[in-house]
Amino acid sequence: MSVLKSVCVVVSDPLTVCAFLSDQIRVLSQHFHVTVIMNHAADEEWKNNFPNVTFKQVQIVRPIEVLADFKALWRLFSYFCQQDFDVVHSFTPKAGLLSMIAARLAHVPNRLHTFTGQVWATRRGAGRFFFKSLDWFMARLASEILVDSFSQRDFLFSESVLRPGQGTVLGHGSISGVDIEKFKISPAVRSRVRTDLGIADDCLVFLYLGRLNRDKGVLDLAEAYRLFRLAGGEGVLLIVGPDEAGLKASILATSGCFGEQVYFVGMTTVPQDYMAAADVFCLPSYREGFGSVIIEAAGCGIPAIGSRIYGIVDAVVSNDTGLLYEPRKVEQLSACMQKLAQDEELRTAMGVKAYDRARTFFAKGILSQALLGYYQKILALPLTGNQKQ
């Protein structure tokens, strides 16, 4: 008798599903019984958006909280034992550690974790050792490891977190690819957003979009923008995203007398609109798993300036789809801004190449089918049709 295999996807924050995993989950649910565990109760809207998916709430908090973590671990273990899943697939560090422990104890045959960046990459001393050890332990508990960029996988090899031969990158990398129907060139949106912000149509716009914290290098960007303007550069800096670390005042202070040309937009549900309104995307981060925002910006036809770190070097083809500079080197970042500001022809050419690369290699359907194919491989199942036990 044909019986669908059962898959459990574990995340901590439901935003991970909304921002990265929605298409993959819909594709997987056409071939498997899919359950999603997250720390949020699914309402009717969630159930309507994912009609073939079962949702289970388990409170997995981001910070270390021993009692809450043990409760979550027990609930995961109990649920895995009850449901007898064929695959447990985790994303994000805390969800990964707890679900890999629980799945191992519950004898789940296929325990899969996706690495999307390391919180310890920029740390030193005991903190680095502790969090790196947790990733090492998680990799030993998992039967399969996915990594969302080749350079990140190389980094994990070099740090002995992954064993030789362990770790698979789907396609050309990225956790989910880019929705090319959503992130696209739109002159109408460009004009509307600029009008709403009070930015002229012919003004050059450098865009940062993401969480505002120190590891993202936003203070470096503010200083580089100040140097860019002092050198005679023209343009504004648009910063979009939640101010997690309360850095707005520091960004303005670092921008000096050019702070009036720094525009802030908080958390947004329409990042594609701001990308469509920009000319150059900037990601001065100190650590990234892949740099998905770069290929989303590429879908909107804009080149990127990024720090030369693992993850970002997979998202930007240096001197082709954008420019790379050494992390924390503010003068180099400012020089990259100056180069693209002064050369409209180069900026346009890089934007076209970035756009073509995003659509050719990173369309979300490509990544979703690659994930489905990977599941079929580890479960030894055909690529289409119902699966047989």
C-alpha positions in Angstrom: 0.0 0.0 0.0 1.3 3.5 -0.9 1.9 5.6 2.2 3.4 9.1 2.2 6.6 9.6 4.1 6.4 12.1 7.0 8.6 15.1 7.4 8.9 17.5 10.3 10.4 21.0 9.8 11.5 22.7 13.0 12.2 26.4 13.4 12.1 28.7 16.3 10.7 31.9 14.8 7.7 31.7 12.4 9.4 34.5 10.4 11.9 31.9 9.2 9.0 30.2 7.5 7.5 33.4 6.0 10.8 34.8 4.8 12.6 31.7 3.6 10.8 28.4 3.7 7.2 29.0 2.4 7.8 27.8 -1.1 9.8 24.7 0.0 7.2 23.7 2.5 4.4 24.0 -0.1 6.5 21.8 -2.6 7.3 19.2 0.0 3.7 19.0 1.2 2.8 17.8 -2.3 4.9 14.8 -1.8 5.0 14.1 1.9 3.0 14.6 5.1 4.6 17.8 6.4 4.5 19.1 10.0 6.0 22.5 10.9 7.0 23.1 14.5 7.5 26.7 15.6 7.0 28.8 18.7 3.8 30.4 17.4 0.3 28.9 17.2 -0.9 28.7 13.6 -4.0 30.8 13.1 -6.5 30.3 10.2 -4.4 32.5 7.9 -1.5 30.2 8.3 -3.6 27.1 7.8 -5.2 28.6 4.6 -1.7 29.5 3.2 -0.5 26.0 3.9 -3.6 23.8 3.5 -1.7 20.4 3.5 0.6 21.2 6.4 0.1 20.3 10.1 1.4 22.9 12.6 2.6 22.2 16.1 3.6 24.9 18.7 6.7 24.3 20.8 8.1 27.3 22.6 11.8 27.4 21.4 13.3 30.7 22.6 16.4 32.3 21.0 18.5 33.0 24.2 19.8 30.3 26.4 17.2 29.6 29.1 17.9 26.3 30.8 14.4 25.5 32.1 12.6 26.6 28.9 15.1 24.7 26.8 14.6 21.5 28.7 10.9 21.8 28.4 11.1 22.4 24.7 13.5 19.4 24.4 11.0 17.1 26.2 8.1 18.3 24.1 10.1 17.7 20.9 11.2 14.2 22.0 7.7 13.2 23.1 6.2 14.5 19.8 8.8 12.7 17.7 8.1 9.5 19.5 4.4 9.8 18.9 4.5 10.7 15.3 7.3 8.4 14.0 8.7 10.9 11.5 10.9 9.7 8.6 12.7 13.1 8.5 13.3 15.8 11.0 14.7 19.0 9.4 15.8 21.9 11.5 16.8 25.5 10.8 18.4 28.1 13.1 20.9 27.2 15.9 18.6 26.7 18.9 15.9 24.8 17.0 18.7 22.7 15.4 20.4 21.7 18.6 17.2 20.8 20.5 15.5 19.0 17.6 18.7 17.1 16.7 19.0 15.9 20.3 15.4 14.9 20.5 15.3 13.3 17.0 18.4 11.2 17.9 16.9 10.1 21.2 13.6 9.2 19.4 15.5 7.2 16.7 14.3 9.3 13.8 16.2 7.8 10.9 16.9 11.0 8.9 18.0 14.0 11.0 18.8 16.9 8.8 20.0 20.4 9.8 20.7 23.4 7.6 23.5 25.7 8.6 22.8 29.3 7.6 25.6 31.1 9.4 27.5 30.9 12.7 26.9 33.2 15.6 30.4 32.4 16.9 32.2 33.5 13.7 33.0 36.9 15.0 33.5 36.0 18.7 36.6 35.3 20.6 37.6 33.3 23.7 35.2 31.2 25.7 32.1 32.5 23.9 33.5 31.3 20.5 34.5 27.9 21.9 31.1 27.4 23.6 28.9 28.2 20.6 31.2 26.5 18.1 31.1 23.3 20.3 27.3 23.4 20.1 27.5 23.5 16.3 30.1 20.6 16.4 27.8 18.6 18.6 24.7 19.3 16.5 26.6 18.2 13.3 27.5 14.9 15.0 23.9 14.3 16.0 22.6 14.9 12.5 22.6 12.2 9.8 22.6 14.8 7.0 23.9 18.4 6.8 22.9 21.1 4.4 24.9 24.4 4.1 23.5 27.4 2.3 26.8 28.4 0.6 30.0 26.8 -0.6 32.3 29.2 1.2 30.4 28.6 4.5 30.9 24.9 4.1 34.6 25.5 3.5 34.7 27.6 6.7 33.0 24.8 8.7 35.5 22.3 7.3 38.4 24.5 8.3 37.0 24.9 11.8 36.5 21.1 12.1 32.8 21.6 12.7 32.0 19.3 9.7 33.8 16.1 9.0 35.4 15.6 5.6 32.7 14.8 3.1 29.9 16.1 5.3 27.7 18.9 4.2 25.8 19.5 1.0 25.0 22.8 -0.8 21.9 22.7 -3.0 22.3 24.3 -6.4 24.5 27.4 -6.3 23.6 28.1 -2.7 21.1 30.1 -0.7 18.5 28.7 1.8 15.5 29.6 -0.4 16.5 31.5 -3.5 14.6 34.6 -4.6 11.0 35.1 -5.6 11.5 36.6 -9.0 7.9 37.5 -9.3 8.2 39.6 -6.1 11.7 41.0 -6.3 11.7 42.6 -9.7 12.4 45.8 -11.6 9.5 48.2 -11.2 9.8 51.8 -12.3 6.3 52.5 -10.9 7.3 51.2 -7.4 10.6 53.1 -7.6 8.9 56.4 -8.3 6.2 55.8 -5.6 8.7 54.9 -2.8 11.0 57.8 -3.6 8.0 60.2 -3.6 6.9 58.8 -0.2 10.4 59.3 1.2 11.0 62.7 -0.4 13.9 61.4 -2.5 14.3 62.8 -6.0 14.0 60.5 -9.0 17.5 61.3 -10.2 19.2 60.9 -6.7 21.6 58.0 -6.2 20.3 55.7 -3.4 22.6 53.4 -1.4 20.4 50.8 0.4 21.0 48.7 3.5 18.2 46.3 4.3 18.3 44.0 7.3 18.5 44.0 11.1 20.4 46.9 12.6 23.2 45.5 14.8 26.9 45.8 15.0 27.7 42.4 13.4 25.9 43.7 10.2 28.5 46.5 9.9 26.0 49.3 9.8 28.3 51.7 11.7 31.0 51.0 9.1 28.5 51.9 6.4 27.6 55.1 8.1 31.3 56.1 8.4 32.0 55.0 4.8 29.0 57.2 3.7 30.5 60.2 5.5 33.8 59.7 3.8 32.1 59.2 0.5 30.3 62.6 0.9 33.4 64.4 2.2 35.2 63.2 -1.0 32.5 64.9 -3.1 30.2 62.0 -3.7 26.5 62.6 -4.2 23.7 60.4 -3.0 21.6 59.4 0.0 21.8 56.4 2.3 18.5 54.5 2.9 18.5 52.1 5.9 15.6 49.7 6.2 15.0 47.2 9.0 14.4 46.8 12.8 16.8 48.6 15.0 17.6 45.7 17.3 20.6 47.2 19.0 19.3 50.8 19.2 21.9 52.1 16.7 20.0 54.8 15.0 21.5 57.6 17.1 25.0 56.2 16.6 24.5 55.9 12.9 23.4 59.5 12.7 26.3 60.6 14.8 28.8 58.7 12.7 27.3 60.2 9.5 28.2 63.6 10.9 26.9 66.6 9.0 25.4 64.3 6.3 23.0 62.7 8.8 20.1 64.6 7.1 20.7 62.5 4.0 20.3 59.2 5.9 16.8 57.9 5.7 15.4 55.3 8.1 12.6 52.9 7.6 11.8 50.3 10.3 10.6 46.8 9.9 8.9 46.3 6.6 6.8 43.6 5.0 7.6 44.9 1.5 11.4 44.8 1.2 11.1 44.4 -2.6 9.7 47.9 -2.8 12.8 49.5 -1.3 15.1 47.4 -3.4 13.2 48.5 -6.5 13.7 52.1 -5.4 17.5 51.8 -4.8 20.6 52.0 -7.1 23.2 50.1 -5.1 22.7 47.6 -2.3 25.2 47.5 0.6 25.9 44.6 2.9 28.9 45.4 5.1 28.3 42.4 7.4 31.0 40.7 9.5 29.2 37.3 9.2 26.6 35.8 6.8 25.6 32.4 5.8 24.9 33.4 2.3 23.6 36.9 1.9 20.1 36.2 0.5 19.3 39.9 0.5 22.0 40.4 -2.2 20.3 38.1 -4.7 16.9 39.6 -3.8 18.4 43.0 -4.6 19.8 41.5 -7.8 16.3 40.4 -8.7 15.5 44.1 -8.7 18.4 44.8 -11.0 20.7 46.5 -8.7 24.4 45.6 -8.0 25.8 45.1 -4.5 28.8 46.2 -2.4 29.6 43.5 0.1 32.3 42.6 2.6 34.6 39.8 1.4 33.5 37.1 3.9 32.2 33.6 3.6 28.6 33.6 2.4 28.7 37.0 0.7 31.4 35.9 -1.8 28.9 33.3 -3.0 26.2 36.0 -3.5 28.4 38.6 -5.3 30.6 37.8 -8.3 33.4 40.3 -7.7 33.7 43.0 -10.4 30.9 41.4 -12.3 27.6 41.6 -10.3 29.1 44.0 -7.6 32.1 44.9 -5.6 33.8 43.3 -2.6 36.0 44.9 0.0 37.8 43.6 3.1 35.5 43.6 6.1 35.8 46.5 8.6 38.0 48.4 6.0 35.8 51.6 5.9 38.0 53.4 3.4 37.7 50.5 0.9 33.9 50.5 1.4 33.8 54.2 0.7 36.0 53.8 -2.4 33.5 51.1 -3.7 30.6 53.6 -3.1 32.6 56.2 -5.0 33.3 53.9 -7.9 29.7 52.9 -8.5 28.4 56.4 -7.9 30.8 57.9 -10.5 30.3 55.3 -13.2 26.7 54.9 -14.2 27.6 52.7 -17.1 29.4 50.2 -14.8 26.6 50.4 -12.3 24.0 49.5 -14.9 26.1 46.7 -16.4 26.6 45.1 -13.0 22.9 45.4 -12.3 22.0 43.6 -15.5 24.5 40.8 -14.7 23.2 40.5 -11.2 19.6 40.4 -12.5 20.5 37.6 -15.0 22.3 35.6 -12.4 19.5 35.8 -9.9 17.0 34.5 -12.3 19.2 31.8 -13.8 20.6 30.3 -10.7 18.5 31.5 -7.7 14.9 31.5 -8.6 13.0 30.0 -5.7 11.6 27.2 -7.8 15.1 25.9 -8.5 16.0 25.7 -4.8 12.6 24.1 -3.9 13.0 21.4 -6.5 16.6 20.9 -5.4 15.5 20.3 -1.8 12.8 17.9 -3.0 15.3 16.0 -5.0 17.6 15.8 -2.0 14.8 14.4 0.2 14.0 11.8 -2.5 17.7 10.9 -2.6 18.1 10.3 1.2 14.8 8.5 1.4 15.6 6.4 -1.8 12.4 7.5 -3.4 11.4 8.4 -7.0 11.3 12.0 -7.9 7.6 12.2 -8.5 4.4 10.5 -7.4 3.5 8.9 -4.1 6.3 7.4 -2.0 6.2 3.8 -0.9 7.5 2.5 2.3 
